[in-house]
Amino acid sequence: MSTSYGKPTRGETDTMKAGFQNSEQAAQMMQFRCPRWEQLPGIALYMDQVTGYLNEVFAPLCPPGEEKLLTKAMVNNYVKQKVMAPPTNKKYGRTHVAQLLVICALKQVLSIQEVARLIRMQAQVCEVQRAYDYFCGQLEEALQQAAQGTPVAPEADDDRLVVIHATRAVASKVYLQKRLEFESRAK
C-alpha cells in the first residue's frame, strides 16, 4: 500500500476492500439483525433481563473488550433524564425495550439529549411500532452498505431522512471500529 499518504492504486484499493469484505468483522456487520417489534419480548422484563437482552442483541457490533452497551445505571439515567418513561412495577415493556435499542445504537454517535429529540420527533410522525421497525431496517441497510463500501444516496422525505442519516452515522462508526480491528489482526 502507498506509504506516502498518496492515493493508493486501484489494485491496492481493491485488495484492501476485498480483504475486509471477506473478513469476520464485515460478516458481523452484514449479518446483524435488529429484532422487529413483533420479535421483541412479549412480556414485561426486569432490569437485569432488559440489559442482558440488549447487550446480547448488540454483541456482534461491539468492539473487542466493550461487550456491554447498556448497564442498569444507564437505564436509570435515561428514565431520570426523561429520555424514556419509567418502568411499570419495575418491569419494562416492549416500548421500553424498543426505545432502549434505539438509544443503544444512536448514543454511539449522538448525545443522549439528541437521541431523546430524535425519538420525540419520530413519535410525532408515526406510531412507535412503525417508527421502530423502520429504524431497524435502516440500521441493517446502513451496516450492510458500510461493510460493502456502497455509497449512500438517500432519497426520502425530511422525517425519514433524519433516521437515515442517524443510522448511517452509527453504521460508519461500527464500520471504522470493525475495519480497525480487522487491520490490527491482519498484521
Residue pairs with C-beta under 8 A, 6 or more apart in sequence:
1 8
1 12
1 16
2 8
2 9
2 12
8 16
17 149
19 182
19 186
20 26
20 147
20 179
20 182
21 147
21 148
21 149
23 178
23 182
24 182
25 178
25 179
25 181
25 182
26 147
26 148
26 178
26 182
28 60
28 61
28 178
29 60
29 61
29 143
29 144
29 146
29 147
29 171
29 174
29 175
29 178
30 143
30 144
30 147
30 148
31 60
32 60
32 61
32 139
32 140
32 143
33 140
34 57
34 101
34 135
34 136
34 137
34 139
34 140
35 57
35 101
35 136
36 132
36 133
36 136
37 94
37 98
37 128
37 129
37 132
37 133
40 94
40 97
40 98
41 49
41 53
41 94
41 97
42 94
44 87
44 88
44 89
44 91
44 92
44 93
45 53
45 91
45 92
45 97
46 90
46 91
46 92
47 72
47 75
47 87
47 90
47 92
48 72
50 70
50 75
50 92
50 96
50 97
50 100
51 68
51 70
51 71
51 72
51 75
53 97
54 69
54 70
54 97
54 100
54 101
54 104
55 67
55 68
55 69
55 70
57 101
58 69
58 70
58 104
58 105
59 67
61 143
61 174
62 68
62 69
63 177
63 181
64 181
69 104
70 100
70 104
75 92
75 100
77 112
78 84
78 100
78 103
78 112
79 85
79 86
79 87
81 112
81 113
81 116
82 116
83 99
83 103
83 112
83 115
83 116
83 119
84 96
84 99
84 100
84 103
84 119
85 95
85 96
87 96
92 100
95 128
98 128
98 129
98 132
99 119
101 132
101 136
102 115
102 119
102 132
102 135
103 112
103 115
103 119
105 135
105 139
105 167
105 170
106 114
106 115
106 118
106 166
106 170
107 115
108 170
108 173
108 174
109 166
109 169
109 170
109 173
110 118
110 166
110 169
118 162
118 163
118 166
121 159
121 162
122 131
122 135
122 159
122 162
122 163
123 131
125 131
125 159
126 134
131 163
134 160
134 163
135 163
135 167
138 163
138 164
138 167
139 167
139 170
139 171
141 167
142 152
142 164
142 167
142 168
142 170
142 171
142 172
143 171
143 174
143 175
144 150
145 151
145 152
145 168
145 171
146 168
146 171
146 172
146 174
146 175
147 175
147 178
152 164
152 168
154 161
154 164
154 165
154 168
156 164
